[in-house]
Amino acid sequence: MEIRFDRIIDISLRLDERFSMHTPTGFTKDLQFQVEVLKDFDAPGGAGQIVRGAHMRLHAGTHVDAPEHFVRGGRQVHDIPLETFIGDAVIADLSDKGPNGAITVQDLERTVGKELRPGDRLLLRTDWNKRYWEKGWAEGSPYVEPAAVDWAIARGIVLFGLDFSHAKDAPNAPSKYYTSRALCEHGVLVMAYLNNLDQVTRQRVTLICFPFAIWNVESAPVRAIVLE
């Protein structure tokens, strides 16, 4: 595979201690993102080096969810072919969507209907990520109508990325977390917490988003970039 590009755009969300995640019921323990110094430069016998550790959920920051996130016995991150994480991506410009804006089948047909091909990675741009650090970011986020989720699955995509809350349910969603649940049930990866899609000037680009090589997990952080 030959890759040619003029620009690299980092579409990963900055991960630092401002990042916090809602903790719904069912958690037996939580790990909000935090960096801790484990060994400092001036530690006795420390050989003049610094070592840090991170406390975090694997779902913190820009990450991919494998089918097992919602499918008991489903594929985990290490089961996904590496080719899935590099290749053609198509960006749907939905930046006209305001707070609580519904993304419909008509929106996807209008923005990417003629461009999307089987095997593509679909990235939804709303620019809602610019409000991430604001209170009420998740509650006011745009959301995807169930029929639009089903439309994307039927088009044969392998990855579904978004820069707004992937946990926001449509009022008519048939189940909780329908967007991620339906995608996982059909083997489509979900990539959440995208950033800077407004800096991408082309609709069809090359996406690279390799996850950490962690075995036996349903999710893993990624450094997602776009080549154009």
Wavefront OBJ file of the C-alpha trace (Angstrom):
o trace
v 0.000 0.000 0.000
v 1.527 3.296 -1.111
v 0.586 6.345 0.930
v 1.092 9.850 -0.422
v 0.112 12.927 1.505
v 0.710 16.661 1.823
v -0.528 17.216 5.373
v -0.954 15.350 8.639
v -3.890 16.400 10.814
v -4.038 15.118 14.367
v -7.692 14.310 15.102
v -7.099 12.963 18.609
v -8.518 14.670 21.667
v -5.905 16.064 24.020
v -5.817 13.809 27.067
v -4.904 15.488 30.322
v -6.321 15.823 33.822
v -9.116 18.108 32.625
v -10.634 15.031 30.998
v -13.445 13.488 33.010
v -16.021 10.849 32.187
v -19.532 10.246 33.427
v -19.728 7.215 35.687
v -23.096 5.500 35.183
v -24.475 2.806 37.456
v -22.878 -0.617 37.280
v -19.261 0.353 37.865
v -17.582 -1.506 40.726
v -14.597 0.840 40.464
v -13.727 3.899 38.418
v -10.450 5.208 37.002
v -10.646 8.822 35.919
v -7.615 9.991 33.975
v -4.704 10.981 36.183
v -0.933 10.990 35.713
v 1.257 10.186 38.718
v 5.022 10.395 39.175
v 6.274 6.980 40.263
v 9.976 7.791 40.309
v 11.455 11.281 40.306
v 14.834 12.514 39.112
v 16.143 13.131 42.610
v 14.848 9.896 44.196
v 17.554 8.172 46.298
v 19.140 5.497 44.124
v 16.853 6.506 41.244
v 19.620 6.832 38.650
v 18.496 10.354 37.731
v 15.410 9.429 35.743
v 11.697 10.130 35.916
v 8.922 7.545 35.451
v 5.205 8.317 35.354
v 2.120 6.111 35.444
v -1.436 6.771 34.286
v -4.730 5.865 35.923
v -7.435 5.709 33.269
v -10.282 3.801 31.704
v -9.393 2.341 28.340
v -12.275 4.471 27.024
v -10.605 7.759 28.008
v -9.758 10.197 25.241
v -9.774 9.137 21.597
v -10.274 5.376 21.569
v -11.769 2.506 19.611
v -14.441 0.164 20.927
v -14.392 -3.405 19.646
v -17.588 -5.476 19.378
v -17.084 -7.044 22.819
v -17.936 -3.689 24.391
v -21.597 -4.612 23.841
v -21.442 -8.204 22.607
v -20.646 -10.913 25.137
v -18.024 -13.112 23.486
v -17.531 -10.605 20.667
v -14.222 -9.725 19.073
v -11.749 -7.856 21.250
v -9.273 -5.204 20.148
v -6.468 -7.687 19.504
v -8.804 -9.711 17.240
v -9.293 -6.829 14.796
v -7.109 -6.999 11.653
v -4.566 -4.181 11.616
v -5.757 -3.212 8.126
v -8.956 -1.939 9.717
v -7.040 0.871 11.399
v -5.518 2.318 8.236
v -7.210 3.184 4.989
v -9.847 5.277 3.287
v -12.097 7.445 5.403
v -14.923 9.748 4.397
v -15.884 12.802 6.434
v -19.534 13.810 6.740
v -19.698 17.561 7.370
v -22.576 17.970 9.814
v -21.278 21.168 11.376
v -24.678 22.773 10.882
v -26.005 20.645 13.734
v -26.543 22.639 16.902
v -27.261 21.525 20.460
v -29.346 18.338 20.549
v -29.303 18.224 16.755
v -30.532 14.998 15.187
v -28.366 13.392 12.496
v -30.735 11.705 10.073
v -30.533 9.367 7.082
v -31.182 12.401 4.898
v -28.164 14.164 6.423
v -25.888 11.238 5.637
v -27.304 10.826 2.142
v -26.749 14.533 1.517
v -23.182 14.677 2.822
v -21.640 11.305 1.954
v -24.276 9.292 0.105
v -22.475 9.485 -3.245
v -18.980 9.068 -1.797
v -19.235 6.285 0.779
v -18.060 2.833 -0.308
v -18.076 -0.587 1.373
v -14.975 -0.916 3.543
v -14.727 2.825 4.227
v -14.360 4.440 7.625
v -17.038 7.072 8.261
v -16.152 10.124 10.389
v -18.945 12.448 11.529
v -17.950 16.085 11.987
v -20.184 18.368 14.061
v -17.450 20.478 15.757
v -19.164 19.705 19.065
v -15.728 18.667 20.336
v -14.883 22.371 20.687
v -17.250 22.434 23.679
v -15.878 19.324 25.323
v -14.537 21.131 28.366
v -17.842 22.964 28.912
v -20.361 21.829 31.481
v -23.249 19.958 29.858
v -21.196 18.862 26.824
v -22.675 15.362 26.766
v -26.230 16.412 27.595
v -26.389 19.002 24.802
v -24.569 16.921 22.207
v -25.987 16.117 18.781
v -27.033 12.499 18.329
v -27.553 9.971 15.551
v -31.047 8.779 14.731
v -31.356 4.956 14.868
v -32.278 4.819 11.177
v -29.085 6.739 10.332
v -27.004 4.261 12.341
v -28.672 1.424 10.450
v -28.024 3.229 7.140
v -24.291 3.460 7.888
v -24.121 -0.215 8.824
v -25.923 -1.206 5.626
v -23.384 0.750 3.573
v -20.667 -1.650 4.749
v -18.430 0.662 6.768
v -15.784 -0.871 9.049
v -15.363 2.026 11.488
v -17.663 4.792 12.700
v -15.986 7.862 14.230
v -17.550 10.931 15.778
v -16.601 14.196 17.489
v -19.663 14.370 19.758
v -21.050 12.174 22.514
v -21.331 8.573 21.358
v -23.408 7.873 24.474
v -26.183 10.343 23.597
v -29.363 8.441 22.751
v -31.971 9.609 20.290
v -35.412 10.097 21.854
v -36.710 7.189 19.751
v -33.752 4.856 20.376
v -34.995 1.277 20.901
v -32.254 0.545 23.463
v -29.782 2.411 25.656
v -26.568 3.439 23.869
v -28.153 2.357 20.592
v -25.528 3.965 18.350
v -22.564 2.097 19.827
v -24.577 -1.023 20.601
v -25.897 -1.485 17.059
v -22.495 -0.832 15.507
v -20.779 -3.305 17.834
v -23.439 -5.933 17.164
v -22.696 -5.652 13.440
v -18.915 -5.795 13.855
v -18.295 -2.094 13.169
v -15.661 -0.377 15.312
v -16.618 2.818 17.127
v -14.027 5.586 17.468
v -15.032 8.269 19.934
v -13.767 11.682 21.051
v -12.426 12.889 17.728
v -10.996 16.367 17.349
v -9.984 18.913 14.682
v -12.113 17.516 11.864
v -12.720 21.133 10.878
v -9.052 21.320 9.867
v -9.477 18.620 7.212
v -10.065 20.130 3.775
v -10.848 16.995 1.784
v -13.796 14.642 2.105
v -11.949 11.415 1.293
v -8.740 11.000 3.258
v -6.460 8.332 4.701
v -7.098 7.537 8.351
v -4.501 5.974 10.639
v -5.683 5.055 14.140
v -3.735 2.103 15.527
v -4.703 1.113 19.087
v -2.381 0.066 21.867
v -1.411 -3.616 21.542
v -3.375 -4.641 24.621
v -4.790 -8.168 24.680
v -8.174 -9.279 26.044
v -9.849 -5.861 26.211
v -12.934 -4.318 24.614
v -11.393 -0.895 24.044
v -8.030 0.813 23.625
v -6.687 4.352 23.228
v -5.547 5.457 19.776
v -3.588 8.340 18.269
v -5.798 9.110 15.312
v -4.421 11.092 12.395
v -5.670 12.012 8.946
v -3.459 12.265 5.874
v -4.511 14.519 3.024
l 1 2 3 4 5 6 7 8 9 10 11 12 13 14 15 16 17 18 19 20 21 22 23 24 25 26 27 28 29 30 31 32 33 34 35 36 37 38 39 40 41 42 43 44 45 46 47 48 49 50 51 52 53 54 55 56 57 58 59 60 61 62 63 64 65 66 67 68 69 70 71 72 73 74 75 76 77 78 79 80 81 82 83 84 85 86 87 88 89 90 91 92 93 94 95 96 97 98 99 100 101 102 103 104 105 106 107 108 109 110 111 112 113 114 115 116 117 118 119 120 121 122 123 124 125 126 127 128 129 130 131 132 133 134 135 136 137 138 139 140 141 142 143 144 145 146 147 148 149 150 151 152 153 154 155 156 157 158 159 160 161 162 163 164 165 166 167 168 169 170 171 172 173 174 175 176 177 178 179 180 181 182 183 184 185 186 187 188 189 190 191 192 193 194 195 196 197 198 199 200 201 202 203 204 205 206 207 208 209 210 211 212 213 214 215 216 217 218 219 220 221 222 223 224 225 226 227 228
